[in-house]
Amino acid sequence: MPTVLIVEDCAERDAVLRRRFVGYNVTIARSYDEAVAHLQEAYFDVVSLDYDLGGANGNDVAMFLAGLPVPRRPHAVIVHSMNPVGAQRILRTLETAGISTVYRPFGS
């Protein structure tokens, strides 16, 4: 079963985000630290990423992803942040690293 890591600090958004990934084994991280811990422990096919995480931000996670060896990088990252400026930062970081990205704001 394909795997997805959802990085989102707002628990109220879980149900909507999980519906995007029916048929996936879903893991949720609520912070940068949790996201990095999961990414160090396991491989994820897809990462769905918020920008505003209440501390470190989604671009910090993107920089961590960009630093992973190519075989450990996800096939794709979906940026679900509703912060358009932050989302663009994430997209630039990942695209520069050659990681496939899609911008799909929460609620769209």
C-alpha positions as CSV (number, residue, x, y, z in Angstrom):
1,M,0.0,0.0,0.0
2,P,1.4,3.4,-0.9
3,T,2.3,5.7,2.0
4,V,1.7,9.4,2.7
5,L,3.0,11.7,5.4
6,I,0.6,14.6,6.2
7,V,2.4,17.5,7.9
8,E,-0.4,19.6,9.5
9,D,-0.6,21.1,12.9
10,C,-4.4,21.6,12.9
11,A,-6.2,18.4,13.9
12,E,-9.5,19.7,12.6
13,R,-8.2,19.3,9.0
14,D,-7.4,15.7,9.4
15,A,-10.6,14.2,8.0
16,V,-10.5,16.4,4.9
17,L,-6.8,15.7,4.2
18,R,-7.3,11.9,4.8
19,R,-10.0,11.9,2.2
20,R,-7.5,13.0,-0.4
21,F,-5.5,9.8,0.3
22,V,-8.1,7.0,0.3
23,G,-6.1,3.7,-0.3
24,Y,-2.9,5.1,1.2
25,N,-1.3,4.2,4.6
26,V,-1.5,7.7,6.2
27,T,0.8,9.0,8.9
28,I,0.3,12.5,10.4
29,A,3.0,14.8,11.8
30,R,2.0,17.9,13.8
31,S,5.3,19.6,13.7
32,Y,8.7,19.9,12.0
33,D,10.2,17.6,14.6
34,E,7.6,14.9,14.2
35,A,7.9,15.2,10.4
36,V,11.6,14.8,10.4
37,A,11.4,11.9,12.9
38,H,9.0,10.0,10.6
39,L,11.0,10.8,7.5
40,Q,14.2,9.4,9.2
41,E,12.4,6.2,10.2
42,A,10.5,5.4,7.0
43,Y,10.1,6.1,3.3
44,F,6.9,7.9,2.2
45,D,5.6,7.9,-1.4
46,V,3.9,11.3,-1.0
47,V,4.2,14.1,1.5
48,S,1.4,16.6,2.0
49,L,2.8,19.7,3.5
50,D,1.4,22.8,5.3
51,Y,3.5,26.0,5.7
52,D,2.4,27.4,9.1
53,L,3.3,24.8,11.7
54,G,3.5,26.9,14.8
55,G,7.3,27.1,15.1
56,A,9.5,25.8,12.3
57,N,7.6,26.1,9.1
58,G,6.9,23.9,6.1
59,N,9.8,25.3,4.2
60,D,12.1,23.9,6.9
61,V,10.5,20.5,6.1
62,A,11.0,21.1,2.4
63,M,14.7,21.8,3.0
64,F,15.0,18.6,5.0
65,L,13.4,16.7,2.1
66,A,15.7,18.4,-0.4
67,G,18.7,17.2,1.6
68,L,17.6,13.5,1.6
69,P,19.4,11.2,-0.8
70,V,17.4,10.8,-4.0
71,P,16.2,7.2,-3.2
72,R,14.8,8.4,0.1
73,R,12.8,11.4,-1.3
74,P,9.1,11.1,-1.9
75,H,7.8,10.7,-5.4
76,A,5.7,13.9,-4.9
77,V,4.9,16.6,-2.5
78,I,1.5,18.2,-2.3
79,V,1.6,21.7,-0.7
80,H,-1.8,22.1,1.0
81,S,-1.0,25.4,2.8
82,M,-3.5,28.2,2.5
83,N,-0.6,30.7,3.0
84,P,0.2,31.6,-0.7
85,V,3.5,33.2,0.1
86,G,4.7,30.3,2.3
87,A,3.5,27.8,-0.3
88,Q,5.5,29.5,-3.0
89,R,8.6,29.3,-0.8
90,I,8.1,25.6,-0.4
91,L,7.5,25.0,-4.1
92,R,10.7,26.9,-5.0
93,T,12.7,24.9,-2.5
94,L,11.4,21.5,-3.8
95,E,11.5,22.4,-7.5
96,T,15.1,23.5,-7.1
97,A,15.9,20.1,-5.6
98,G,14.1,18.3,-8.4
99,I,11.3,17.1,-6.3
100,S,7.9,16.9,-8.0
101,T,5.4,19.3,-6.4
102,V,1.8,20.2,-6.7
103,Y,0.1,23.2,-5.0
104,R,-3.4,22.3,-3.8
105,P,-4.5,24.6,-1.0
106,F,-6.6,23.1,1.8
107,G,-10.3,23.3,0.8
108,S,-9.7,23.2,-2.9
